[in-house]
Amino acid sequence: MGAAPGIAGSRRPEVEGIFVCRSEEEAGFFLQINNTGGPVDLWSVDGVDEGLLLDNGNGFAYLPDRIPAAQVRLA
């Protein structure tokens, strides 16, 4: 995260992993909670085994691992 705040303005990660949206509606929710007022990048991820996704306790999925650069692209 560096010096930039998270999408909801937080200064630390909510989970030790990467949130992965399972639908366009979920992606839209994450884009709407941007309270920084600045632009937000949306990345598409290929090849993630959905069986490895964990629930963060609020119904959102995250991967508790890194995603190789070859599997992501700017949407």
Phi and psi restraints in degrees (value plus and minus 20) as a CYANA .aco file:
   2 GLY   PHI      41.2    81.2
   2 GLY   PSI    -162.4  -122.4
   3 ALA   PHI    -103.8   -63.8
   3 ALA   PSI     -34.0     6.0
   4 ALA   PHI     -98.0   -58.0
   4 ALA   PSI     121.0   161.0
   5 PRO   PHI     -92.5   -52.5
   5 PRO   PSI     142.8   182.8
   6 GLY   PHI     -89.4   -49.4
   6 GLY   PSI     156.4   196.4
   7 ILE   PHI     -80.0   -40.0
   7 ILE   PSI     -50.5   -10.5
   8 ALA   PHI    -119.3   -79.3
   8 ALA   PSI      -6.1    33.9
   9 GLY   PHI      69.4   109.4
   9 GLY   PSI     -18.1    21.9
  10 SER   PHI     -92.1   -52.1
  10 SER   PSI     136.0   176.0
  11 ARG   PHI    -121.3   -81.3
  11 ARG   PSI     -26.2    13.8
  12 ARG   PHI    -156.2  -116.2
  12 ARG   PSI     136.6   176.6
  13 PRO   PHI     -84.2   -44.2
  13 PRO   PSI     123.1   163.1
  14 GLU   PHI     -93.0   -53.0
  14 GLU   PSI     -55.1   -15.1
  15 VAL   PHI    -157.1  -117.1
  15 VAL   PSI     140.8   180.8
  16 GLU   PHI    -108.8   -68.8
  16 GLU   PSI      59.6    99.6
  17 GLY   PHI     150.9   190.9
  17 GLY   PSI    -182.2  -142.2
  18 ILE   PHI    -144.4  -104.4
  18 ILE   PSI     102.2   142.2
  19 PHE   PHI     -86.1   -46.1
  19 PHE   PSI     116.8   156.8
  20 VAL   PHI    -147.8  -107.8
  20 VAL   PSI     101.3   141.3
  21 CYS   PHI    -103.4   -63.4
  21 CYS   PSI     117.6   157.6
  22 ARG   PHI    -116.9   -76.9
  22 ARG   PSI     -19.7    20.3
  23 SER   PHI    -177.2  -137.2
  23 SER   PSI     145.6   185.6
  24 GLU   PHI     -84.6   -44.6
  24 GLU   PSI     -52.9   -12.9
  25 GLU   PHI     -84.4   -44.4
  25 GLU   PSI     -63.2   -23.2
  26 GLU   PHI     -83.3   -43.3
  26 GLU   PSI     -62.6   -22.6
  27 ALA   PHI     -80.7   -40.7
  27 ALA   PSI     -62.2   -22.2
  28 GLY   PHI     -80.0   -40.0
  28 GLY   PSI     -59.1   -19.1
  29 PHE   PHI     -81.5   -41.5
  29 PHE   PSI     -67.9   -27.9
  30 PHE   PHI     -83.0   -43.0
  30 PHE   PSI     -56.2   -16.2
  31 LEU   PHI     -87.3   -47.3
  31 LEU   PSI     -55.7   -15.7
  32 GLN   PHI     -92.1   -52.1
  32 GLN   PSI     -46.6    -6.6
  33 ILE   PHI    -103.7   -63.7
  33 ILE   PSI     -14.9    25.1
  34 ASN   PHI     -82.6   -42.6
  34 ASN   PSI      89.8   129.8
  35 ASN   PHI    -125.1   -85.1
  35 ASN   PSI      -8.5    31.5
  36 THR   PHI    -103.1   -63.1
  36 THR   PSI     -38.0     2.0
  37 GLY   PHI      60.5   100.5
  37 GLY   PSI     -25.8    14.2
  38 GLY   PHI    -119.0   -79.0
  38 GLY   PSI     159.8   199.8
  39 PRO   PHI     -89.9   -49.9
  39 PRO   PSI     135.1   175.1
  40 VAL   PHI    -148.2  -108.2
  40 VAL   PSI     112.3   152.3
  41 ASP   PHI    -105.9   -65.9
  41 ASP   PSI     121.7   161.7
  42 LEU   PHI    -138.0   -98.0
  42 LEU   PSI     102.8   142.8
  43 TRP   PHI    -131.1   -91.1
  43 TRP   PSI     120.8   160.8
  44 SER   PHI    -117.3   -77.3
  44 SER   PSI     119.7   159.7
  45 VAL   PHI    -141.7  -101.7
  45 VAL   PSI     111.9   151.9
  46 ASP   PHI    -131.1   -91.1
  46 ASP   PSI     128.7   168.7
  47 GLY   PHI      56.5    96.5
  47 GLY   PSI       2.9    42.9
  48 VAL   PHI    -110.3   -70.3
  48 VAL   PSI     107.5   147.5
  49 ASP   PHI     -93.9   -53.9
  49 ASP   PSI      90.9   130.9
  50 GLU   PHI     -80.9   -40.9
  50 GLU   PSI     -40.8    -0.8
  51 GLY   PHI     -88.1   -48.1
  51 GLY   PSI     -37.4     2.6
  52 LEU   PHI    -109.6   -69.6
  52 LEU   PSI     -28.8    11.2
  53 LEU   PHI     -93.6   -53.6
  53 LEU   PSI     121.1   161.1
  54 LEU   PHI    -132.6   -92.6
  54 LEU   PSI     135.3   175.3
  55 ASP   PHI    -110.2   -70.2
  55 ASP   PSI     114.2   154.2
  56 ASN   PHI    -102.2   -62.2
  56 ASN   PSI     -16.8    23.2
  57 GLY   PHI      79.4   119.4
  57 GLY   PSI     -31.0     9.0
  58 ASN   PHI    -138.6   -98.6
  58 ASN   PSI      -7.4    32.6
  59 GLY   PHI      71.2   111.2
  59 GLY   PSI     -18.4    21.6
  60 PHE   PHI    -120.2   -80.2
  60 PHE   PSI     124.8   164.8
  61 ALA   PHI    -116.3   -76.3
  61 ALA   PSI     124.8   164.8
  62 TYR   PHI    -161.5  -121.5
  62 TYR   PSI     134.5   174.5
  63 LEU   PHI    -121.3   -81.3
  63 LEU   PSI      99.8   139.8
  64 PRO   PHI    -103.2   -63.2
  64 PRO   PSI      31.1    71.1
  65 ASP   PHI    -179.9  -139.9
  65 ASP   PSI     155.8   195.8
  66 ARG   PHI    -106.0   -66.0
  66 ARG   PSI     134.3   174.3
  67 ILE   PHI    -132.6   -92.6
  67 ILE   PSI     103.5   143.5
  68 PRO   PHI     -78.6   -38.6
  68 PRO   PSI     123.1   163.1
  69 ALA   PHI     -75.9   -35.9
  69 ALA   PSI     -51.4   -11.4
  70 ALA   PHI     -86.2   -46.2
  70 ALA   PSI     -36.0     4.0
  71 GLN   PHI    -116.8   -76.8
  71 GLN   PSI     -21.3    18.7
  72 VAL   PHI    -141.2  -101.2
  72 VAL   PSI     130.3   170.3
  73 ARG   PHI    -168.4  -128.4
  73 ARG   PSI     128.4   168.4
  74 LEU   PHI     -88.9   -48.9
  74 LEU   PSI     104.0   144.0
